Amino acid sequence: MNSLQVWSQTVRPRTLPAAVGPVLLGQVLVVEGHFSWITATLCVICALALQIAVNLANDLFDGLSGVDQADRLGPTRALQSGLLNVGQLRLGLILALGVAVATGLWLILFGHWLLWLLGALAVLAVLGYSGGRRPYANRALGEVAVWLFFGPVAVLGSMLAHRSPIGLDAILASALVGLPVAAILVVNNLRDRQGDARAGKHTLAVRIGPRNTRLLFTGLLVVPVLFAPPGGQPGWTWLPWVALLVGAVVLSREAAIRDGLALNPLLGWTAMFSLLFALWLAVRYGNILL
């Protein structure tokens, strides 16, 4: 592969819809009179940069720690396979974090002061997931962190960037939208559980076993859809809601019958489901397209 192909693979493009969906939902929930297109654009850029940064950090730190071995079942990792060296990955990580920090500083300067705290926590989360002496991914906290940062932090943080008031509907939507995103990591850790266990990486899948991990995956897809029915929206809105519910059941079935390498396609499918669910929440709670 040439350099462009290597980097396009290393940033893991299939995970990017998961970063965009919650932020788009946050823009839709901004109260009228507070919305800014510049702020909205910077929110999306910042979210994408943070997602790319965490992907590069995971490739770098898991390669250095020995978690990624030649027999890993997931997509090729750049450091472990020799496609990129440590210096190149570190540079890529610095550049991605640089874009995230630059856009984040603009949002902080013109947004709510709480963004200082959320921004600092986001950078620490990127580096602490698989880096440092005690990565929180090794302590079965990865799914919780994904839900937090791709749910409440992404949605409510986007609204704070616009200095928008936050209502109960926005809080509920932010809690729901992060659950399918966490399901992506559940699939990843289900696939890698045996290699992770050998490397001493005690993810949630390693701790609770494959059966309970598959049940968790089902819950993270089905439960949020059930908690967000159309309500008082027009009759046609039942169609996308039912389609999402069917999609959640189908993905859960695939997770139940697949294992190992066969789980890889499920990562992209679940990421796309998370984006579609975020768009549904934008219709349900943002009253768009009505």
C-alpha positions in Angstrom: 0.0 0.0 0.0 1.1 3.6 -0.6 1.2 6.1 2.3 -2.3 7.5 1.6 -3.8 4.0 1.7 -1.9 3.2 4.9 -3.1 6.3 6.7 -6.7 6.0 5.4 -6.8 2.5 6.9 -5.1 3.5 10.1 -7.6 6.3 11.0 -10.3 3.6 10.9 -12.9 5.4 8.7 -15.6 2.9 9.6 -15.7 4.3 13.1 -16.1 8.0 12.1 -19.9 7.9 11.7 -20.1 7.1 15.4 -18.3 10.4 16.1 -20.4 12.5 13.8 -23.9 11.3 14.8 -24.0 12.6 18.4 -22.5 15.9 17.5 -25.1 16.4 14.7 -27.8 15.6 17.2 -26.4 18.3 19.5 -26.6 20.9 16.7 -30.2 20.0 16.0 -31.1 20.4 19.7 -29.7 23.9 20.0 -32.4 26.3 21.0 -33.5 28.8 18.2 -31.6 32.0 18.3 -28.4 30.4 19.6 -27.3 28.4 16.6 -24.1 29.3 14.6 -23.0 27.6 11.5 -19.3 28.3 12.3 -19.7 26.7 15.7 -21.5 23.7 14.3 -18.8 23.1 11.7 -16.1 23.4 14.3 -17.9 21.0 16.6 -17.9 18.3 13.8 -14.3 18.9 12.9 -13.3 18.6 16.6 -15.3 15.4 17.1 -13.7 13.8 14.0 -10.2 14.9 15.1 -10.7 13.4 18.5 -12.0 10.1 17.0 -9.0 9.9 14.7 -6.7 10.7 17.6 -8.1 7.9 19.8 -7.8 5.5 16.9 -4.1 6.4 16.3 -3.4 6.3 20.1 -4.9 2.8 20.3 -2.8 1.6 17.4 0.3 3.1 19.0 -0.1 2.1 22.6 -1.5 -1.4 21.9 1.4 -2.0 19.6 4.0 -0.8 22.1 2.5 -2.8 25.0 2.3 -6.0 23.0 -1.5 -6.3 23.1 -1.5 -6.3 19.2 0.1 -9.5 18.1 0.5 -11.2 14.7 -2.4 -13.5 15.4 -4.9 -10.6 16.1 -8.3 -11.1 14.5 -9.2 -7.5 13.8 -8.2 -5.2 10.9 -4.5 -4.7 10.3 -2.8 -2.4 12.8 -0.2 -0.1 11.4 2.5 -0.4 14.1 2.1 -4.1 14.7 2.3 -4.9 11.0 5.2 -2.5 10.3 3.2 -0.3 8.0 4.0 2.7 10.2 6.7 3.2 12.8 6.4 4.7 16.3 7.6 8.1 15.2 5.1 8.3 12.3 2.2 7.3 14.5 3.2 9.8 17.2 3.3 12.5 14.7 -0.1 11.6 13.4 -1.5 11.5 16.9 0.0 15.0 17.7 -1.5 16.4 14.5 -4.9 15.0 15.2 -4.9 16.2 18.8 -3.6 19.6 17.5 -6.6 20.0 15.2 -8.9 18.9 18.1 -7.3 21.4 20.5 -7.3 24.3 18.0 -11.0 23.9 17.1 -11.8 23.2 20.8 -10.1 26.4 21.9 -12.3 28.4 19.5 -15.4 26.7 20.8 -14.3 27.3 24.4 -13.5 31.0 23.9 -17.0 31.7 22.4 -18.9 29.0 24.3 -19.8 28.1 27.9 -16.9 27.9 30.5 -17.8 24.3 31.2 -16.2 23.4 27.9 -12.7 24.0 29.5 -13.4 21.0 31.7 -15.0 18.8 29.0 -12.2 19.6 26.6 -9.5 18.6 29.1 -11.4 15.4 30.0 -11.7 14.5 26.3 -7.9 14.8 25.7 -7.2 12.8 28.8 -9.7 10.2 27.6 -8.0 9.9 24.2 -4.6 9.3 25.8 -5.7 7.2 28.8 -7.8 4.7 26.9 -4.9 2.5 26.0 -1.9 4.6 27.1 -0.2 5.2 30.4 0.6 2.9 33.2 -3.0 2.0 33.9 -5.1 2.3 30.8 -8.8 2.4 31.7 -9.6 0.1 28.7 -7.7 -2.6 30.7 -10.0 -2.1 33.7 -13.3 -2.8 31.8 -14.2 0.9 31.7 -13.9 1.4 27.9 -17.6 1.0 27.2 -18.6 3.4 30.0 -16.2 6.0 28.7 -17.4 5.6 25.1 -21.0 6.1 26.3 -20.1 9.2 28.3 -18.0 11.0 25.6 -20.2 9.9 22.6 -23.4 10.6 24.5 -23.7 13.4 27.1 -20.4 15.0 26.5 -20.8 15.2 22.7 -24.4 16.3 22.6 -24.5 18.6 25.6 -21.0 19.9 24.9 -22.2 20.8 21.4 -25.1 22.7 22.9 -22.9 24.5 25.4 -20.6 25.6 22.5 -23.6 27.5 21.2 -24.5 28.8 24.7 -27.8 27.1 24.2 -30.1 26.3 27.2 -30.3 22.5 27.9 -33.7 20.9 28.5 -34.8 17.5 29.8 -35.3 16.2 26.2 -31.7 17.0 25.3 -30.4 15.3 28.5 -32.5 12.1 27.6 -31.4 12.2 24.0 -27.8 12.6 25.0 -28.0 9.6 27.3 -29.6 7.4 24.6 -27.4 8.3 21.6 -24.2 7.1 23.3 -25.4 3.5 23.9 -25.2 2.2 20.3 -21.8 3.8 20.0 -20.6 1.8 23.1 -21.9 -1.3 21.3 -19.2 -0.8 18.7 -16.5 -1.3 21.3 -18.5 -4.3 22.7 -18.2 -6.0 19.3 -14.5 -5.1 19.1 -13.7 -6.5 22.6 -15.9 -9.6 21.9 -13.8 -10.4 18.9 -10.4 -9.7 20.7 -11.3 -11.3 24.1 -8.9 -14.2 23.8 -5.9 -12.2 22.6 -6.7 -9.5 25.2 -6.8 -12.1 28.0 -3.4 -13.5 27.0 -2.0 -10.0 26.9 -3.4 -9.1 30.4 -5.9 -6.6 28.9 -9.0 -7.2 31.1 -11.7 -5.6 29.0 -15.4 -6.0 29.9 -15.7 -8.9 27.4 -12.8 -10.7 29.1 -14.4 -10.2 32.5 -18.0 -11.1 31.8 -17.5 -13.7 29.0 -18.9 -14.0 25.5 -22.5 -14.9 26.4 -23.0 -11.9 28.6 -21.1 -9.7 26.2 -23.5 -10.6 23.4 -26.5 -9.9 25.7 -24.9 -6.5 26.5 -24.6 -5.7 22.8 -28.3 -6.5 22.3 -29.3 -4.3 25.2 -27.2 -1.4 23.9 -29.0 -1.5 20.5 -32.5 -2.5 21.4 -33.1 -0.6 24.7 -32.4 2.9 23.4 -34.7 2.4 20.4 -37.5 1.2 22.7 -37.0 4.3 24.9 -37.4 6.7 21.9 -40.7 5.8 20.2 -42.3 8.5 17.9 -44.6 9.7 20.6 -46.7 12.6 19.3 -44.9 12.9 15.9 -46.8 12.3 12.6 -47.8 8.7 11.7 -45.0 8.3 9.1 -42.4 8.6 11.8 -43.3 5.1 13.0 -41.7 3.6 9.8 -38.1 4.7 10.6 -38.6 3.8 14.2 -39.7 0.2 13.3 -36.9 0.0 10.8 -34.4 0.9 13.6 -35.9 -1.7 15.9 -35.7 -4.4 13.2 -32.1 -3.3 12.5 -31.2 -3.6 16.2 -32.7 -7.2 16.3 -30.8 -8.2 13.1 -27.5 -6.9 14.3 -28.0 -8.6 17.6 -28.7 -11.9 15.8 -25.5 -11.5 13.8 -23.5 -10.9 17.0 -25.0 -14.0 18.5 -24.0 -16.3 15.6 -20.6 -14.7 14.6 -17.3 -14.9 16.3 -13.6 -14.1 15.6 -12.9 -12.7 12.1 -16.6 -12.9 11.2 -17.4 -10.1 13.7 -15.3 -7.6 11.7 -18.1 -6.5 9.3 -20.4 -5.9 12.4 -18.1 -3.0 13.5 -19.0 -0.9 10.4 -22.7 -2.0 10.5 -23.0 -1.0 14.2 -21.3 2.3 13.5 -23.8 3.1 10.8 -26.6 2.0 13.0 -25.4 4.5 15.6 -25.5 7.3 13.1 -29.0 6.4 11.9 -30.2 6.3 15.5 -28.7 9.7 16.1 -30.5 11.0 13.1 -33.7 9.5 14.4 -33.3 11.2 17.8 -32.8 14.5 15.9 -36.3 13.9 14.3 -37.8 12.7 17.6 -36.4 15.4 19.9 -35.3 18.1 17.5 -38.6 18.2 15.6 -36.9 18.4 12.2 -38.4 17.3 8.9 -41.9 17.7 10.4 
